[in-house]
Each structure stands twice: as C-alpha cells, then as structure tokens.
Amino acid sequence: MRQGPGGTAVIRFRTAGLVLLLLHLALVGWLTLRPLDVPWVHAANLTPFAGIKADLALGPVPGARRIAEGLLLLAPLGVLLPMAGGRIAVSGWASMARTVTAGALISLGIELLQTGVPGRVVDVDSLLLNTAGVALAHLLLVPAGRARLRRRRRSRTPRRAPRPGDETGALHRDETSQGATPTIPRVGIAP
C-alpha cells in the first residue's frame, strides 16, 4: 500500500500516540485500581453531583483540588486517542464524539473494576469529571493541532502546474501513465 506525502511521519505519529496512550492507561490503572489500606470507606455515590457538592463543602481550595484531580485523570485521552488514530482530515464533531465516548467508556470501566478492589467504591461524579476532562482537553488542543499539521502538510507538498498536453495535471513527477484502462467486451447470455 502506498503511503501519501509524509507517510512515514504519519506512522511515527500514530505509533508515538499509541505508545503514550498505553503508558497513560497503565499509569491510570495503577493509580485507580490498586487496593487501599483504609479503616473504612464511603458508600458508593450513585447520585450525580453529590460528590462534587461534598468536595466543595470542604472549602474552596481542597474542593477545587479534588475536582481538578477528577478532570485531569483521563484528560490526556482527549489528545492521545485522536493522536493514536492518526487522522488529520476528519470532521471535528465526529472526532469529538468518538473521543468523548471512548473516554466515558474507559472511565466507566475503571469505576466498575473498582467495585472489586478493597478500599475503592463507585462514584458517578468521577465518571462525569473524567469525561468532562477528556472533552475539555480535546476541545482545547486537538482542533488547533490538526490545523497546524494540515498547514505543515500543505506547505511541504509541492504544487506544480500542469504540463502542456497534460489534460488532468493529476500525475506527479514520480508517476507515469500506465496506458488506457483495459475493457472487457460484453458477452451475451447463451440461449
């Protein structure tokens, strides 16, 4: 399969994204799925925003710190998932939907896995904050990064004027015409 302009760069970019994604997920797994040695645990929080309200009741600084931790835990996925995908020319809304959905599913998986880990409980607010962090990181970084990569790609791809006698102007310097497309004559159905 022929790679387009910058084909090896795209492969390196995707590989770097995949490696960083796997490293980040390993770190998140280690942080969220290791057992805690605590004398007691809170009950599971299944009421949206109840945990956020409780965090804010601790005071502005500790509350903001706990909310920021929830937002930042999976936020790198907002950049690493599109990076591992390696697409530059893609709809912004489709990319956002795919990335946020994947982030929400990863967060849900972590929350469900925590039910079997001693000292950990399910918290619906963690799911909401993690998903919001993925969405914010994607919105803040991915569209600008893709626009920059598209500009770089356009500036590196040389434009050439069509040669005299070249009707389409579509052939590049390293490509040559291979002749007309062969046709197969139609054969009627036997009686």
C-alpha positions as CSV (number, residue, x, y, z in Angstrom):
1,M,0.0,0.0,0.0
2,R,1.4,3.3,-1.0
3,Q,1.7,6.0,1.7
4,G,0.9,9.6,0.9
5,P,3.2,12.5,1.4
6,G,4.7,12.2,4.9
7,G,3.7,8.5,5.1
8,T,6.5,7.5,7.5
9,A,5.8,10.6,9.6
10,V,2.2,9.6,10.0
11,I,3.2,6.1,11.0
12,R,5.7,7.5,13.6
13,F,3.0,9.9,14.9
14,R,0.4,7.2,15.3
15,T,3.0,4.9,16.9
16,A,4.0,7.6,19.4
17,G,0.3,8.2,20.1
18,L,-0.3,4.5,20.7
19,V,2.7,4.1,23.0
20,L,1.8,7.2,25.0
21,L,-1.8,6.0,25.3
22,L,-0.8,2.6,26.6
23,L,1.6,4.2,29.1
24,H,-1.0,6.6,30.3
25,L,-3.6,3.9,30.7
26,A,-1.1,1.8,32.7
27,L,-0.5,4.7,35.0
28,V,-4.2,5.4,35.4
29,G,-4.8,1.7,36.1
30,W,-2.0,1.7,38.7
31,L,-3.4,4.9,40.4
32,T,-7.1,3.8,40.4
33,L,-7.1,0.0,40.8
34,R,-4.6,-0.7,43.5
35,P,-6.1,-1.6,46.9
36,L,-6.2,1.0,49.6
37,D,-5.5,0.1,53.2
38,V,-8.1,2.2,54.9
39,P,-10.1,1.5,58.1
40,W,-13.4,2.5,56.4
41,V,-14.8,3.6,53.0
42,H,-17.7,5.8,52.0
43,A,-20.7,4.3,50.5
44,A,-20.9,4.2,46.7
45,N,-22.1,7.6,45.2
46,L,-24.7,7.0,42.6
47,T,-26.3,10.5,42.8
48,P,-24.9,12.9,40.2
49,F,-23.1,15.9,41.6
50,A,-23.5,14.8,45.2
51,G,-19.7,14.1,45.5
52,I,-18.9,17.4,43.8
53,K,-21.1,19.3,46.4
54,A,-19.4,17.4,49.2
55,D,-16.0,18.3,47.8
56,L,-16.9,22.0,47.6
57,A,-18.2,21.8,51.2
58,L,-14.6,21.0,52.3
59,G,-13.6,24.6,51.3
60,P,-12.7,26.3,48.1
61,V,-9.0,25.1,47.8
62,P,-9.5,21.4,48.8
63,G,-12.7,21.2,46.8
64,A,-11.1,22.7,43.7
65,R,-8.1,20.4,44.1
66,R,-10.3,17.3,44.2
67,I,-12.4,18.4,41.2
68,A,-9.2,19.2,39.3
69,E,-7.9,15.7,40.1
70,G,-11.1,14.2,38.6
71,L,-10.8,16.4,35.5
72,L,-7.1,15.7,34.9
73,L,-7.0,12.0,35.5
74,L,-8.2,11.0,32.0
75,A,-7.8,14.4,30.2
76,P,-4.7,13.2,28.3
77,L,-7.0,10.7,26.5
78,G,-8.6,13.7,24.8
79,V,-5.4,14.2,22.9
80,L,-3.9,10.7,22.9
81,L,-6.9,8.9,21.4
82,P,-7.0,11.1,18.2
83,M,-3.2,11.0,18.1
84,A,-3.3,7.2,18.0
85,G,-5.9,7.3,15.3
86,G,-3.6,9.4,13.2
87,R,-6.3,11.2,11.1
88,I,-5.7,14.7,10.2
89,A,-8.5,15.4,7.8
90,V,-11.6,14.4,9.9
91,S,-14.7,16.1,11.0
92,G,-14.2,17.9,14.3
93,W,-17.6,16.8,15.6
94,A,-17.1,13.2,14.7
95,S,-13.6,13.2,16.3
96,M,-15.1,14.8,19.5
97,A,-17.9,12.3,19.7
98,R,-15.6,9.3,19.2
99,T,-13.1,10.6,21.7
100,V,-15.6,11.6,24.4
101,T,-17.4,8.3,24.0
102,A,-14.2,6.3,24.3
103,G,-13.2,8.4,27.4
104,A,-16.6,7.8,29.0
105,L,-16.4,4.1,28.4
106,I,-12.9,3.9,29.8
107,S,-13.9,5.8,32.9
108,L,-17.0,3.6,33.3
109,G,-14.8,0.5,33.0
110,I,-12.5,1.9,35.7
111,E,-15.4,2.6,38.0
112,L,-16.8,-0.9,37.5
113,L,-13.4,-2.5,38.1
114,Q,-13.1,-0.5,41.4
115,T,-16.1,-2.4,42.8
116,G,-13.8,-5.4,43.3
117,V,-10.8,-3.5,44.7
118,P,-10.6,-3.2,48.5
119,G,-10.9,0.4,49.7
120,R,-12.4,1.7,46.4
121,V,-16.0,2.5,45.7
122,V,-18.0,3.6,42.7
123,D,-18.5,7.3,42.3
124,V,-20.7,8.6,39.4
125,D,-19.1,12.1,39.8
126,S,-15.7,10.6,38.9
127,L,-17.3,9.3,35.7
128,L,-18.7,12.8,35.0
129,L,-15.5,14.6,35.8
130,N,-13.2,12.2,33.9
131,T,-15.4,12.5,30.8
132,A,-15.5,16.3,31.1
133,G,-11.7,16.3,31.3
134,V,-11.4,14.3,28.1
135,A,-13.8,16.7,26.3
136,L,-12.0,19.8,27.5
137,A,-8.6,18.5,26.6
138,H,-9.9,17.5,23.1
139,L,-11.6,20.9,22.6
140,L,-8.6,22.9,23.7
141,L,-5.8,21.0,21.9
142,V,-6.9,18.8,19.0
143,P,-8.5,21.2,16.5
144,A,-5.5,23.6,16.8
145,G,-3.1,20.7,16.5
146,R,-4.8,19.2,13.4
147,A,-5.0,22.7,11.7
148,R,-1.2,23.1,12.3
149,L,-0.5,19.6,10.9
150,R,-2.7,20.3,7.8
151,R,-0.8,23.6,7.2
152,R,2.5,21.8,7.5
153,R,1.4,19.1,5.1
154,R,0.3,21.7,2.6
155,S,3.5,23.7,2.8
156,R,5.6,20.5,2.3
157,T,3.6,19.2,-0.7
158,P,5.0,21.0,-3.8
159,R,2.4,22.2,-6.2
160,R,3.1,22.0,-9.9
161,A,1.5,23.5,-12.9
162,P,0.1,21.1,-15.5
163,R,2.5,20.3,-18.3
164,P,1.5,21.2,-21.9
165,G,-0.6,18.3,-23.3
166,D,-1.4,17.1,-19.8
167,E,-5.2,17.4,-19.6
168,T,-5.7,16.4,-15.9
169,G,-2.5,17.7,-14.3
170,A,-3.0,14.9,-11.8
171,L,0.2,13.0,-12.4
172,H,3.1,13.8,-10.1
173,R,6.7,13.8,-11.2
174,D,7.4,10.3,-9.9
175,E,4.2,8.8,-11.5
176,T,3.9,7.8,-15.2
177,S,0.9,6.9,-17.2
178,Q,0.3,3.2,-17.4
179,G,-1.9,3.4,-20.5
180,A,-5.6,3.1,-21.0
181,T,-7.7,1.1,-18.7
182,P,-8.4,-2.3,-20.3
183,T,-12.1,-3.1,-21.1
184,I,-13.8,-6.4,-21.4
185,P,-16.3,-6.8,-24.2
186,R,-19.8,-7.8,-23.1
187,V,-20.8,-11.4,-23.9
188,G,-24.4,-12.2,-24.3
189,I,-26.2,-14.9,-22.4
190,A,-26.3,-18.2,-24.2
191,P,-29.8,-19.4,-25.4
